[in-house]
Amino acid sequence: MYRNYFTHLECSATGTHYDKDQPQNLSEAGKPLLARYDFERAKGEIDRDEIAAREGGFWKWRELLPVRDDKDVCALGELDTPMIDVPATARASGATGKVWVKDEGRLPTGSFKARGLGLAVAMAHSFGIKRMAMPTNGNAGAALSAYCSRMGMESYCFAPEDTPEVNLREMARQGAKVFKVNGYIHHCGALVGAGKAEMGWFDVSTLKEPYRIEGKKTMGVELAMQMGWTLPDAIFYPTGGGTGLIGMWKAFDEMERLSWIGSERPKMIAVQAEGCAPIVRAWDKGETHAEEWLEADTHAMGIRVPKAIGDFLILEACRDSGGFAMSVSEDEIQAARVTCAQEDGLLLCPEGAATLAAMEKAMANGQIERDAECVLFNCGSGLKYDMPEGAKPLDRHGEIDWGSLK
Ligand SMILES: *Cc1c(COP(=O)(O)O)cnc(C)c1O
């Protein structure tokens, strides 16, 4: 039995407290709820290095998480995702310092959505919830369906109709009921809300329930652990709903309160695609909230999020960290994907490639020092996304001109 320090939920806008012992969605103010813990007490009782030495990937941080009972933990072989240095890519991008890719594609169902949904499903299970629903661009639904099936729960996934087939089929094969909707992710989200009364499902949309962010915050803790309880100079994060960026920022604060790290912080850089950059537009205008982005268009599906409910939290983390938000073009994303795959043998997903493109751009225009230690988040397996045809036909019966193979 692990110690548990979860005390209550708090509205991210008003600070109002909410009961943790029942299922919760948004606050009365319509804003995300954040989990709060008694870290004063935890500080004297738990040992950072003892916890770090455990197995189990993100589940090892139990004292920093809301889940109380082992029976609610849904495990599918989670692991600490590797930090991979990419020296040739760094050089090609004009960086002179260390550049790391934190490769989240190694998690169950091939993306970091496993972290958030693992926690959300565990907490729903603890409340006896049997049916979950969410809008998804692909990876979230994959993680939801897998963990729900694992725990004997039902899942309903609503995806924009142009979501890659591989993701839709993965969800369906893992037991979800999957629907292709003629609209964007927030239209899918509206359907989840509208069907709630009749279908009796729990809405597990990004930040509309409080525990996905707790799962995502483990990226920040794991990163600190892997860097010897220090943090890099800059973190480039492909930002859709922003759960990971907000979660890591929360984790840094919590770790400081536990005296696991000091007060130093990396610059948090929210990266979006030019075809869907509501956060960047709000950043450039100096606004605290982001307007909906119309006609969103990028094949980096994970960051095709026209309207994020945690927009103000993303912008706040960028600002408070001395970071910023920036967008990159589809061509820059593709070029970065080729560079990293061919220079360093690491296949990024388009969203991950966007962070590499952003780093190159930020160094070129002086926003980030060339010798800064940078961490790029590759949030999903590159294998789930389209790649151009690469093979040429070869007739084994004919005479082969070996020179032409070069
Ligand atoms: C969901 C997703 C993102 C965006 O993550 P958020 O934390 O919701 O901003 C980025 N990349 C991939 C591959 C994703 O699946």
PDBQT file of the ligand as one rigid body, heavy atoms in Angstrom, charges set to zero:
ROOT
HETATM    1  C1  LIG A 501      -2.459  14.623 -28.034  1.00  0.00    +0.000 C 
HETATM    2  C2  LIG A 501      -1.198  14.802 -28.742  1.00  0.00    +0.000 A 
HETATM    3  C3  LIG A 501      -0.478  16.003 -28.659  1.00  0.00    +0.000 A 
HETATM    4  C4  LIG A 501      -0.983  17.187 -27.880  1.00  0.00    +0.000 C 
HETATM    5  O1  LIG A 501      -0.975  16.945 -26.510  1.00  0.00    +0.000 OA
HETATM    6  P1  LIG A 501      -1.655  17.926 -25.466  1.00  0.00    +0.000 P 
HETATM    7  O2  LIG A 501      -0.995  17.661 -24.174  1.00  0.00    +0.000 OA
HETATM    8  O3  LIG A 501      -3.118  17.612 -25.445  1.00  0.00    +0.000 OA
HETATM    9  O4  LIG A 501      -1.428  19.319 -25.937  1.00  0.00    +0.000 OA
HETATM   10  C5  LIG A 501       0.723  16.088 -29.320  1.00  0.00    +0.000 A 
HETATM   11  N1  LIG A 501       1.214  15.060 -30.034  1.00  0.00    +0.000 NA
HETATM   12  C6  LIG A 501       0.561  13.874 -30.125  1.00  0.00    +0.000 A 
HETATM   13  C7  LIG A 501       1.173  12.773 -30.916  1.00  0.00    +0.000 C 
HETATM   14  C8  LIG A 501      -0.657  13.705 -29.474  1.00  0.00    +0.000 A 
HETATM   15  O5  LIG A 501      -1.305  12.537 -29.570  1.00  0.00    +0.000 OA
ENDROOT
TORSDOF 0
